[in-house]
Amino acid sequence: MLFGDIWERPGLSKRDRSLITVATLVALYRINELPFHIARARENGISKEELAEVFTHLAFYAGWPSAMTAVTIAMEVLAESE
């Protein structure tokens, strides 16, 4: 199982894994998986401000369209959770 085997390994915190996962999904434009992992990132301690920084950083490395799509998705996810 992905979450049981990978997410529970001791080498990285769940917070770090969430940052890596969100960044990877944005860079690969995996928009179907992104809402779940943005919500999970928040549960794992990633702040809204940190998500914004991730998306800003990725705009320059993964491209503006991928980053802006992620921002739109994040705004929807965050609105639902508040």
PDB file of N, CA, C and O in Angstrom:
ATOM      1  N   MET A   1       0.831  -1.184   0.000  1.00  0.00           N
ATOM      2  CA  MET A   1       0.000   0.000   0.000  1.00  0.00           C
ATOM      3  C   MET A   1       0.869   1.239   0.000  1.00  0.00           C
ATOM      4  O   MET A   1       1.843   1.331   0.748  1.00  0.00           O
ATOM      5  N   LEU A   2       0.515   2.178  -0.831  1.00  0.00           N
ATOM      6  CA  LEU A   2       1.311   3.396  -0.958  1.00  0.00           C
ATOM      7  C   LEU A   2       1.401   4.161   0.353  1.00  0.00           C
ATOM      8  O   LEU A   2       2.498   4.482   0.811  1.00  0.00           O
ATOM      9  N   PHE A   3       0.262   4.454   0.958  1.00  0.00           N
ATOM     10  CA  PHE A   3       0.303   5.272   2.171  1.00  0.00           C
ATOM     11  C   PHE A   3       0.893   4.508   3.344  1.00  0.00           C
ATOM     12  O   PHE A   3       1.576   5.098   4.182  1.00  0.00           O
ATOM     13  N   GLY A   4       0.647   3.229   3.419  1.00  0.00           N
ATOM     14  CA  GLY A   4       1.206   2.438   4.505  1.00  0.00           C
ATOM     15  C   GLY A   4       2.697   2.216   4.357  1.00  0.00           C
ATOM     16  O   GLY A   4       3.440   2.342   5.330  1.00  0.00           O
ATOM     17  N   ASP A   5       3.141   1.892   3.168  1.00  0.00           N
ATOM     18  CA  ASP A   5       4.547   1.565   2.955  1.00  0.00           C
ATOM     19  C   ASP A   5       5.438   2.794   2.769  1.00  0.00           C
ATOM     20  O   ASP A   5       6.496   2.894   3.390  1.00  0.00           O
ATOM     21  N   ILE A   6       5.021   3.707   1.934  1.00  0.00           N
ATOM     22  CA  ILE A   6       5.870   4.850   1.589  1.00  0.00           C
ATOM     23  C   ILE A   6       5.746   5.986   2.604  1.00  0.00           C
ATOM     24  O   ILE A   6       6.754   6.515   3.071  1.00  0.00           O
ATOM     25  N   TRP A   7       4.530   6.355   2.939  1.00  0.00           N
ATOM     26  CA  TRP A   7       4.318   7.513   3.815  1.00  0.00           C
ATOM     27  C   TRP A   7       4.749   7.256   5.256  1.00  0.00           C
ATOM     28  O   TRP A   7       4.955   8.206   6.011  1.00  0.00           O
ATOM     29  N   GLU A   8       4.887   6.017   5.644  1.00  0.00           N
ATOM     30  CA  GLU A   8       5.260   5.704   7.026  1.00  0.00           C
ATOM     31  C   GLU A   8       6.749   5.416   7.202  1.00  0.00           C
ATOM     32  O   GLU A   8       7.190   5.121   8.313  1.00  0.00           O
ATOM     33  N   ARG A   9       7.519   5.497   6.137  1.00  0.00           N
ATOM     34  CA  ARG A   9       8.959   5.275   6.259  1.00  0.00           C
ATOM     35  C   ARG A   9       9.570   6.362   7.145  1.00  0.00           C
ATOM     36  O   ARG A   9       9.093   7.497   7.134  1.00  0.00           O
ATOM     37  N   PRO A  10      10.600   6.042   7.900  1.00  0.00           N
ATOM     38  CA  PRO A  10      11.153   6.998   8.859  1.00  0.00           C
ATOM     39  C   PRO A  10      12.080   8.063   8.271  1.00  0.00           C
ATOM     40  O   PRO A  10      12.426   9.015   8.972  1.00  0.00           O
ATOM     41  N   GLY A  11      12.485   7.936   7.030  1.00  0.00           N
ATOM     42  CA  GLY A  11      13.497   8.835   6.472  1.00  0.00           C
ATOM     43  C   GLY A  11      13.063  10.267   6.256  1.00  0.00           C
ATOM     44  O   GLY A  11      13.901  11.169   6.265  1.00  0.00           O
ATOM     45  N   LEU A  12      11.772  10.503   6.060  1.00  0.00           N
ATOM     46  CA  LEU A  12      11.239  11.855   5.873  1.00  0.00           C
ATOM     47  C   LEU A  12       9.974  11.997   6.698  1.00  0.00           C
ATOM     48  O   LEU A  12       9.254  11.026   6.931  1.00  0.00           O
ATOM     49  N   SER A  13       9.715  13.206   7.132  1.00  0.00           N
ATOM     50  CA  SER A  13       8.467  13.457   7.854  1.00  0.00           C
ATOM     51  C   SER A  13       7.299  13.478   6.867  1.00  0.00           C
ATOM     52  O   SER A  13       7.494  13.648   5.663  1.00  0.00           O
ATOM     53  N   LYS A  14       6.097  13.304   7.388  1.00  0.00           N
ATOM     54  CA  LYS A  14       4.917  13.394   6.525  1.00  0.00           C
ATOM     55  C   LYS A  14       4.813  14.797   5.934  1.00  0.00           C
ATOM     56  O   LYS A  14       4.366  14.966   4.800  1.00  0.00           O
ATOM     57  N   ARG A  15       5.220  15.789   6.696  1.00  0.00           N
ATOM     58  CA  ARG A  15       5.215  17.164   6.201  1.00  0.00           C
ATOM     59  C   ARG A  15       6.117  17.298   4.970  1.00  0.00           C
ATOM     60  O   ARG A  15       5.714  17.858   3.950  1.00  0.00           O
ATOM     61  N   ASP A  16       7.335  16.779   5.084  1.00  0.00           N
ATOM     62  CA  ASP A  16       8.266  16.822   3.948  1.00  0.00           C
ATOM     63  C   ASP A  16       7.724  16.040   2.761  1.00  0.00           C
ATOM     64  O   ASP A  16       7.828  16.487   1.619  1.00  0.00           O
ATOM     65  N   ARG A  17       7.158  14.894   3.025  1.00  0.00           N
ATOM     66  CA  ARG A  17       6.590  14.084   1.948  1.00  0.00           C
ATOM     67  C   ARG A  17       5.454  14.827   1.252  1.00  0.00           C
ATOM     68  O   ARG A  17       5.303  14.739   0.033  1.00  0.00           O
ATOM     69  N   SER A  18       4.661  15.558   2.026  1.00  0.00           N
ATOM     70  CA  SER A  18       3.581  16.340   1.424  1.00  0.00           C
ATOM     71  C   SER A  18       4.128  17.435   0.514  1.00  0.00           C
ATOM     72  O   SER A  18       3.615  17.640  -0.587  1.00  0.00           O
ATOM     73  N   LEU A  19       5.166  18.141   0.964  1.00  0.00           N
ATOM     74  CA  LEU A  19       5.772  19.167   0.113  1.00  0.00           C
ATOM     75  C   LEU A  19       6.288  18.573  -1.191  1.00  0.00           C
ATOM     76  O   LEU A  19       6.072  19.131  -2.267  1.00  0.00           O
ATOM     77  N   ILE A  20       6.965  17.447  -1.085  1.00  0.00           N
ATOM     78  CA  ILE A  20       7.510  16.788  -2.267  1.00  0.00           C
ATOM     79  C   ILE A  20       6.392  16.336  -3.195  1.00  0.00           C
ATOM     80  O   ILE A  20       6.474  16.511  -4.411  1.00  0.00           O
ATOM     81  N   THR A  21       5.355  15.759  -2.621  1.00  0.00           N
ATOM     82  CA  THR A  21       4.256  15.230  -3.427  1.00  0.00           C
ATOM     83  C   THR A  21       3.507  16.346  -4.138  1.00  0.00           C
ATOM     84  O   THR A  21       3.231  16.244  -5.334  1.00  0.00           O
ATOM     85  N   VAL A  22       3.176  17.411  -3.415  1.00  0.00           N
ATOM     86  CA  VAL A  22       2.472  18.534  -4.042  1.00  0.00           C
ATOM     87  C   VAL A  22       3.323  19.131  -5.158  1.00  0.00           C
ATOM     88  O   VAL A  22       2.820  19.390  -6.251  1.00  0.00           O
ATOM     89  N   ALA A  23       4.583  19.346  -4.895  1.00  0.00           N
ATOM     90  CA  ALA A  23       5.470  19.917  -5.910  1.00  0.00           C
ATOM     91  C   ALA A  23       5.546  19.027  -7.151  1.00  0.00           C
ATOM     92  O   ALA A  23       5.511  19.518  -8.279  1.00  0.00           O
ATOM     93  N   THR A  24       5.647  17.741  -6.937  1.00  0.00           N
ATOM     94  CA  THR A  24       5.721  16.806  -8.062  1.00  0.00           C
ATOM     95  C   THR A  24       4.426  16.808  -8.865  1.00  0.00           C
ATOM     96  O   THR A  24       4.457  16.815 -10.095  1.00  0.00           O
ATOM     97  N   LEU A  25       3.300  16.802  -8.180  1.00  0.00           N
ATOM     98  CA  LEU A  25       2.014  16.801  -8.880  1.00  0.00           C
ATOM     99  C   LEU A  25       1.823  18.082  -9.684  1.00  0.00           C
ATOM    100  O   LEU A  25       1.292  18.045 -10.794  1.00  0.00           O
ATOM    101  N   VAL A  26       2.250  19.209  -9.132  1.00  0.00           N
ATOM    102  CA  VAL A  26       2.162  20.471  -9.873  1.00  0.00           C
ATOM    103  C   VAL A  26       3.057  20.406 -11.106  1.00  0.00           C
ATOM    104  O   VAL A  26       2.624  20.724 -12.213  1.00  0.00           O
ATOM    105  N   ALA A  27       4.303  19.995 -10.908  1.00  0.00           N
ATOM    106  CA  ALA A  27       5.263  19.962 -12.018  1.00  0.00           C
ATOM    107  C   ALA A  27       4.827  19.025 -13.134  1.00  0.00           C
ATOM    108  O   ALA A  27       5.068  19.298 -14.310  1.00  0.00           O
ATOM    109  N   LEU A  28       4.189  17.925 -12.768  1.00  0.00           N
ATOM    110  CA  LEU A  28       3.742  16.947 -13.769  1.00  0.00           C
ATOM    111  C   LEU A  28       2.317  17.201 -14.248  1.00  0.00           C
ATOM    112  O   LEU A  28       1.782  16.443 -15.057  1.00  0.00           O
ATOM    113  N   TYR A  29       1.703  18.278 -13.742  1.00  0.00           N
ATOM    114  CA  TYR A  29       0.332  18.673 -14.101  1.00  0.00           C
ATOM    115  C   TYR A  29      -0.654  17.535 -13.859  1.00  0.00           C
ATOM    116  O   TYR A  29      -1.473  17.208 -14.717  1.00  0.00           O
ATOM    117  N   ARG A  30      -0.556  16.944 -12.680  1.00  0.00           N
ATOM    118  CA  ARG A  30      -1.461  15.870 -12.265  1.00  0.00           C
ATOM    119  C   ARG A  30      -2.596  16.486 -11.450  1.00  0.00           C
ATOM    120  O   ARG A  30      -2.652  16.346 -10.228  1.00  0.00           O
ATOM    121  N   ILE A  31      -3.497  17.170 -12.156  1.00  0.00           N
ATOM    122  CA  ILE A  31      -4.520  17.962 -11.482  1.00  0.00           C
ATOM    123  C   ILE A  31      -5.600  17.114 -10.815  1.00  0.00           C
ATOM    124  O   ILE A  31      -6.271  17.600  -9.905  1.00  0.00           O
ATOM    125  N   ASN A  32      -5.786  15.892 -11.228  1.00  0.00           N
ATOM    126  CA  ASN A  32      -6.797  15.042 -10.593  1.00  0.00           C
ATOM    127  C   ASN A  32      -6.381  14.643  -9.182  1.00  0.00           C
ATOM    128  O   ASN A  32      -7.234  14.527  -8.302  1.00  0.00           O
ATOM    129  N   GLU A  33      -5.106  14.433  -8.954  1.00  0.00           N
ATOM    130  CA  GLU A  33      -4.601  14.012  -7.656  1.00  0.00           C
ATOM    131  C   GLU A  33      -4.306  15.192  -6.725  1.00  0.00           C
ATOM    132  O   GLU A  33      -4.220  15.026  -5.508  1.00  0.00           O
ATOM    133  N   LEU A  34      -4.155  16.363  -7.298  1.00  0.00           N
ATOM    134  CA  LEU A  34      -3.711  17.524  -6.538  1.00  0.00           C
ATOM    135  C   LEU A  34      -4.654  17.942  -5.403  1.00  0.00           C
ATOM    136  O   LEU A  34      -4.162  18.235  -4.313  1.00  0.00           O
ATOM    137  N   PRO A  35      -5.970  17.987  -5.591  1.00  0.00           N
ATOM    138  CA  PRO A  35      -6.830  18.406  -4.472  1.00  0.00           C
ATOM    139  C   PRO A  35      -6.649  17.552  -3.212  1.00  0.00           C
ATOM    140  O   PRO A  35      -6.551  18.088  -2.108  1.00  0.00           O
ATOM    141  N   PHE A  36      -6.606  16.249  -3.373  1.00  0.00           N
ATOM    142  CA  PHE A  36      -6.419  15.360  -2.226  1.00  0.00           C
ATOM    143  C   PHE A  36      -5.108  15.667  -1.513  1.00  0.00           C
ATOM    144  O   PHE A  36      -5.065  15.733  -0.285  1.00  0.00           O
ATOM    145  N   HIS A  37      -4.044  15.852  -2.281  1.00  0.00           N
ATOM    146  CA  HIS A  37      -2.731  16.035  -1.670  1.00  0.00           C
ATOM    147  C   HIS A  37      -2.541  17.442  -1.108  1.00  0.00           C
ATOM    148  O   HIS A  37      -1.740  17.628  -0.192  1.00  0.00           O
ATOM    149  N   ILE A  38      -3.247  18.422  -1.626  1.00  0.00           N
ATOM    150  CA  ILE A  38      -3.216  19.748  -1.006  1.00  0.00           C
ATOM    151  C   ILE A  38      -3.891  19.677   0.360  1.00  0.00           C
ATOM    152  O   ILE A  38      -3.376  20.215   1.341  1.00  0.00           O
ATOM    153  N   ALA A  39      -5.033  19.017   0.422  1.00  0.00           N
ATOM    154  CA  ALA A  39      -5.719  18.850   1.711  1.00  0.00           C
ATOM    155  C   ALA A  39      -4.846  18.065   2.687  1.00  0.00           C
ATOM    156  O   ALA A  39      -4.770  18.403   3.868  1.00  0.00           O
ATOM    157  N   ARG A  40      -4.202  17.036   2.201  1.00  0.00           N
ATOM    158  CA  ARG A  40      -3.323  16.226   3.057  1.00  0.00           C
ATOM    159  C   ARG A  40      -2.127  17.051   3.523  1.00  0.00           C
ATOM    160  O   ARG A  40      -1.686  16.915   4.665  1.00  0.00           O
ATOM    161  N   ALA A  41      -1.607  17.895   2.658  1.00  0.00           N
ATOM    162  CA  ALA A  41      -0.487  18.763   3.038  1.00  0.00           C
ATOM    163  C   ALA A  41      -0.888  19.678   4.191  1.00  0.00           C
ATOM    164  O   ALA A  41      -0.111  19.883   5.123  1.00  0.00           O
ATOM    165  N   ARG A  42      -2.089  20.223   4.130  1.00  0.00           N
ATOM    166  CA  ARG A  42      -2.581  21.062   5.223  1.00  0.00           C
ATOM    167  C   ARG A  42      -2.678  20.249   6.512  1.00  0.00           C
ATOM    168  O   ARG A  42      -2.305  20.729   7.583  1.00  0.00           O
ATOM    169  N   GLU A  43      -3.179  19.016   6.407  1.00  0.00           N
ATOM    170  CA  GLU A  43      -3.267  18.141   7.583  1.00  0.00           C
ATOM    171  C   GLU A  43      -1.888  17.824   8.147  1.00  0.00           C
ATOM    172  O   GLU A  43      -1.732  17.617   9.350  1.00  0.00           O
ATOM    173  N   ASN A  44      -0.895  17.790   7.270  1.00  0.00           N
ATOM    174  CA  ASN A  44       0.473  17.464   7.683  1.00  0.00           C
ATOM    175  C   ASN A  44       1.290  18.696   8.072  1.00  0.00           C
ATOM    176  O   ASN A  44       2.508  18.616   8.226  1.00  0.00           O
ATOM    177  N   GLY A  45       0.613  19.837   8.229  1.00  0.00           N
ATOM    178  CA  GLY A  45       1.277  21.013   8.770  1.00  0.00           C
ATOM    179  C   GLY A  45       1.786  22.037   7.778  1.00  0.00           C
ATOM    180  O   GLY A  45       2.479  22.973   8.175  1.00  0.00           O
ATOM    181  N   ILE A  46       1.471  21.895   6.517  1.00  0.00           N
ATOM    182  CA  ILE A  46       1.889  22.884   5.522  1.00  0.00           C
ATOM    183  C   ILE A  46       0.913  24.054   5.588  1.00  0.00           C
ATOM    184  O   ILE A  46      -0.299  23.859   5.486  1.00  0.00           O
ATOM    185  N   SER A  47       1.433  25.262   5.757  1.00  0.00           N
ATOM    186  CA  SER A  47       0.570  26.443   5.860  1.00  0.00           C
ATOM    187  C   SER A  47       0.143  26.923   4.469  1.00  0.00           C
ATOM    188  O   SER A  47       0.719  26.533   3.453  1.00  0.00           O
ATOM    189  N   LYS A  48      -0.867  27.766   4.454  1.00  0.00           N
ATOM    190  CA  LYS A  48      -1.302  28.378   3.188  1.00  0.00           C
ATOM    191  C   LYS A  48      -0.157  29.181   2.577  1.00  0.00           C
ATOM    192  O   LYS A  48       0.048  29.170   1.363  1.00  0.00           O
ATOM    193  N   GLU A  49       0.579  29.871   3.432  1.00  0.00           N
ATOM    194  CA  GLU A  49       1.698  30.682   2.956  1.00  0.00           C
ATOM    195  C   GLU A  49       2.799  29.814   2.333  1.00  0.00           C
ATOM    196  O   GLU A  49       3.410  30.195   1.334  1.00  0.00           O
ATOM    197  N   GLU A  50       3.040  28.665   2.922  1.00  0.00           N
ATOM    198  CA  GLU A  50       4.038  27.757   2.356  1.00  0.00           C
ATOM    199  C   GLU A  50       3.570  27.196   1.024  1.00  0.00           C
ATOM    200  O   GLU A  50       4.367  27.065   0.095  1.00  0.00           O
ATOM    201  N   LEU A  51       2.294  26.865   0.917  1.00  0.00           N
ATOM    202  CA  LEU A  51       1.772  26.407  -0.376  1.00  0.00           C
ATOM    203  C   LEU A  51       1.948  27.489  -1.427  1.00  0.00           C
ATOM    204  O   LEU A  51       2.346  27.199  -2.555  1.00  0.00           O
ATOM    205  N   ALA A  52       1.656  28.733  -1.067  1.00  0.00           N
ATOM    206  CA  ALA A  52       1.828  29.841  -2.011  1.00  0.00           C
ATOM    207  C   ALA A  52       3.280  29.950  -2.466  1.00  0.00           C
ATOM    208  O   ALA A  52       3.549  30.205  -3.640  1.00  0.00           O
ATOM    209  N   GLU A  53       4.216  29.757  -1.538  1.00  0.00           N
ATOM    210  CA  GLU A  53       5.634  29.806  -1.897  1.00  0.00           C
ATOM    211  C   GLU A  53       6.020  28.658  -2.820  1.00  0.00           C
ATOM    212  O   GLU A  53       6.798  28.841  -3.756  1.00  0.00           O
ATOM    213  N   VAL A  54       5.475  27.478  -2.556  1.00  0.00           N
ATOM    214  CA  VAL A  54       5.734  26.330  -3.431  1.00  0.00           C
ATOM    215  C   VAL A  54       5.271  26.646  -4.848  1.00  0.00           C
ATOM    216  O   VAL A  54       6.002  26.424  -5.813  1.00  0.00           O
ATOM    217  N   PHE A  55       4.054  27.164  -4.965  1.00  0.00           N
ATOM    218  CA  PHE A  55       3.506  27.457  -6.291  1.00  0.00           C
ATOM    219  C   PHE A  55       4.295  28.566  -6.989  1.00  0.00           C
ATOM    220  O   PHE A  55       4.521  28.503  -8.197  1.00  0.00           O
ATOM    221  N   THR A  56       4.710  29.573  -6.233  1.00  0.00           N
ATOM    222  CA  THR A  56       5.519  30.653  -6.813  1.00  0.00           C
ATOM    223  C   THR A  56       6.841  30.113  -7.318  1.00  0.00           C
ATOM    224  O   THR A  56       7.267  30.434  -8.427  1.00  0.00           O
ATOM    225  N   HIS A  57       7.482  29.304  -6.519  1.00  0.00           N
ATOM    226  CA  HIS A  57       8.761  28.711  -6.910  1.00  0.00           C
ATOM    227  C   HIS A  57       8.593  27.850  -8.168  1.00  0.00           C
ATOM    228  O   HIS A  57       9.395  27.918  -9.099  1.00  0.00           O
ATOM    229  N   LEU A  58       7.540  27.047  -8.169  1.00  0.00           N
ATOM    230  CA  LEU A  58       7.316  26.149  -9.299  1.00  0.00           C
ATOM    231  C   LEU A  58       6.933  26.892 -10.573  1.00  0.00           C
ATOM    232  O   LEU A  58       7.143  26.377 -11.671  1.00  0.00           O
ATOM    233  N   ALA A  59       6.379  28.082 -10.447  1.00  0.00           N
ATOM    234  CA  ALA A  59       6.044  28.857 -11.653  1.00  0.00           C
ATOM    235  C   ALA A  59       7.276  29.065 -12.521  1.00  0.00           C
ATOM    236  O   ALA A  59       7.186  29.107 -13.748  1.00  0.00           O
ATOM    237  N   PHE A  60       8.421  29.194 -11.874  1.00  0.00           N
ATOM    238  CA  PHE A  60       9.658  29.425 -12.624  1.00  0.00           C
ATOM    239  C   PHE A  60      10.340  28.138 -13.076  1.00  0.00           C
ATOM    240  O   PHE A  60      11.112  28.147 -14.035  1.00  0.00           O
ATOM    241  N   TYR A  61      10.061  27.042 -12.396  1.00  0.00           N
ATOM    242  CA  TYR A  61      10.718  25.781 -12.725  1.00  0.00           C
ATOM    243  C   TYR A  61       9.817  24.811 -13.484  1.00  0.00           C
ATOM    244  O   TYR A  61      10.302  24.035 -14.308  1.00  0.00           O
ATOM    245  N   ALA A  62       8.528  24.844 -13.219  1.00  0.00           N
ATOM    246  CA  ALA A  62       7.594  23.910 -13.864  1.00  0.00           C
ATOM    247  C   ALA A  62       6.705  24.614 -14.882  1.00  0.00           C
ATOM    248  O   ALA A  62       6.015  23.963 -15.666  1.00  0.00           O
ATOM    249  N   GLY A  63       6.723  25.930 -14.869  1.00  0.00           N
ATOM    250  CA  GLY A  63       5.938  26.694 -15.817  1.00  0.00           C
ATOM    251  C   GLY A  63       4.751  27.386 -15.170  1.00  0.00           C
ATOM    252  O   GLY A  63       4.132  26.884 -14.232  1.00  0.00           O
ATOM    253  N   TRP A  64       4.465  28.552 -15.709  1.00  0.00           N
ATOM    254  CA  TRP A  64       3.377  29.374 -15.203  1.00  0.00           C
ATOM    255  C   TRP A  64       2.023  28.679 -15.272  1.00  0.00           C
ATOM    256  O   TRP A  64       1.285  28.720 -14.288  1.00  0.00           O
ATOM    257  N   PRO A  65       1.658  28.042 -16.382  1.00  0.00           N
ATOM    258  CA  PRO A  65       0.339  27.398 -16.441  1.00  0.00           C
ATOM    259  C   PRO A  65       0.133  26.326 -15.363  1.00  0.00           C
ATOM    260  O   PRO A  65      -0.939  26.263 -14.761  1.00  0.00           O
ATOM    261  N   SER A  66       1.119  25.505 -15.119  1.00  0.00           N
ATOM    262  CA  SER A  66       0.997  24.466 -14.091  1.00  0.00           C
ATOM    263  C   SER A  66       0.826  25.092 -12.710  1.00  0.00           C
ATOM    264  O   SER A  66      -0.009  24.648 -11.922  1.00  0.00           O
ATOM    265  N   ALA A  67       1.606  26.108 -12.423  1.00  0.00           N
ATOM    266  CA  ALA A  67       1.539  26.758 -11.115  1.00  0.00           C
ATOM    267  C   ALA A  67       0.207  27.476 -10.924  1.00  0.00           C
ATOM    268  O   ALA A  67      -0.387  27.383  -9.850  1.00  0.00           O
ATOM    269  N   MET A  68      -0.265  28.177 -11.921  1.00  0.00           N
ATOM    270  CA  MET A  68      -1.527  28.905 -11.790  1.00  0.00           C
ATOM    271  C   MET A  68      -2.711  27.957 -11.681  1.00  0.00           C
ATOM    272  O   MET A  68      -3.675  28.251 -10.975  1.00  0.00           O
ATOM    273  N   THR A  69      -2.652  26.838 -12.361  1.00  0.00           N
ATOM    274  CA  THR A  69      -3.697  25.832 -12.197  1.00  0.00           C
ATOM    275  C   THR A  69      -3.690  25.309 -10.767  1.00  0.00           C
ATOM    276  O   THR A  69      -4.750  25.114 -10.170  1.00  0.00           O
ATOM    277  N   ALA A  70      -2.517  25.084 -10.222  1.00  0.00           N
ATOM    278  CA  ALA A  70      -2.399  24.620  -8.838  1.00  0.00           C
ATOM    279  C   ALA A  70      -2.958  25.648  -7.863  1.00  0.00           C
ATOM    280  O   ALA A  70      -3.609  25.278  -6.885  1.00  0.00           O
ATOM    281  N   VAL A  71      -2.719  26.917  -8.110  1.00  0.00           N
ATOM    282  CA  VAL A  71      -3.255  27.973  -7.252  1.00  0.00           C
ATOM    283  C   VAL A  71      -4.780  27.929  -7.260  1.00  0.00           C
ATOM    284  O   VAL A  71      -5.412  28.019  -6.207  1.00  0.00           O
ATOM    285  N   THR A  72      -5.363  27.792  -8.432  1.00  0.00           N
ATOM    286  CA  THR A  72      -6.821  27.722  -8.544  1.00  0.00           C
ATOM    287  C   THR A  72      -7.370  26.525  -7.784  1.00  0.00           C
ATOM    288  O   THR A  72      -8.355  26.645  -7.056  1.00  0.00           O
ATOM    289  N   ILE A  73      -6.740  25.382  -7.950  1.00  0.00           N
ATOM    290  CA  ILE A  73      -7.168  24.167  -7.252  1.00  0.00           C
ATOM    291  C   ILE A  73      -7.017  24.349  -5.747  1.00  0.00           C
ATOM    292  O   ILE A  73      -7.909  23.978  -4.983  1.00  0.00           O
ATOM    293  N   ALA A  74      -5.895  24.917  -5.319  1.00  0.00           N
ATOM    294  CA  ALA A  74      -5.650  25.133  -3.882  1.00  0.00           C
ATOM    295  C   ALA A  74      -6.703  26.062  -3.291  1.00  0.00           C
ATOM    296  O   ALA A  74      -7.190  25.817  -2.188  1.00  0.00           O
ATOM    297  N   MET A  75      -7.054  27.109  -3.998  1.00  0.00           N
ATOM    298  CA  MET A  75      -8.074  28.039  -3.489  1.00  0.00           C
ATOM    299  C   MET A  75      -9.405  27.310  -3.291  1.00  0.00           C
ATOM    300  O   MET A  75     -10.103  27.554  -2.307  1.00  0.00           O
ATOM    301  N   GLU A  76      -9.755  26.424  -4.214  1.00  0.00           N
ATOM    302  CA  GLU A  76     -10.994  25.657  -4.081  1.00  0.00           C
ATOM    303  C   GLU A  76     -10.923  24.716  -2.885  1.00  0.00           C
ATOM    304  O   GLU A  76     -11.866  24.632  -2.098  1.00  0.00           O
ATOM    305  N   VAL A  77      -9.818  24.018  -2.750  1.00  0.00           N
ATOM    306  CA  VAL A  77      -9.648  23.058  -1.638  1.00  0.00           C
ATOM    307  C   VAL A  77      -9.682  23.797  -0.306  1.00  0.00           C
ATOM    308  O   VAL A  77     -10.355  23.366   0.630  1.00  0.00           O
ATOM    309  N   LEU A  78      -8.962  24.902  -0.223  1.00  0.00           N
ATOM    310  CA  LEU A  78      -8.907  25.652   1.030  1.00  0.00           C
ATOM    311  C   LEU A  78     -10.255  26.266   1.382  1.00  0.00           C
ATOM    312  O   LEU A  78     -10.620  26.326   2.556  1.00  0.00           O
ATOM    313  N   ALA A  79     -10.992  26.716   0.386  1.00  0.00           N
ATOM    314  CA  ALA A  79     -12.325  27.270   0.644  1.00  0.00           C
ATOM    315  C   ALA A  79     -13.265  26.211   1.195  1.00  0.00           C
ATOM    316  O   ALA A  79     -14.093  26.508   2.057  1.00  0.00           O
ATOM    317  N   GLU A  80     -13.149  24.997   0.717  1.00  0.00           N
ATOM    318  CA  GLU A  80     -13.990  23.901   1.188  1.00  0.00           C
ATOM    319  C   GLU A  80     -13.672  23.498   2.625  1.00  0.00           C
ATOM    320  O   GLU A  80     -14.548  23.047   3.362  1.00  0.00           O
ATOM    321  N   SER A  81     -12.411  23.665   3.011  1.00  0.00           N
ATOM    322  CA  SER A  81     -11.991  23.204   4.336  1.00  0.00           C
ATOM    323  C   SER A  81     -12.185  24.258   5.426  1.00  0.00           C
ATOM    324  O   SER A  81     -12.033  23.966   6.612  1.00  0.00           O
ATOM    325  N   GLU A  82     -12.516  25.466   5.025  1.00  0.00           N
ATOM    326  CA  GLU A  82     -12.671  26.533   6.039  1.00  0.00           C
ATOM    327  C   GLU A  82     -14.112  26.764   6.401  1.00  0.00           C
ATOM    328  O   GLU A  82     -14.409  27.621   7.233  1.00  0.00           O
TER     329      GLU A  82
END
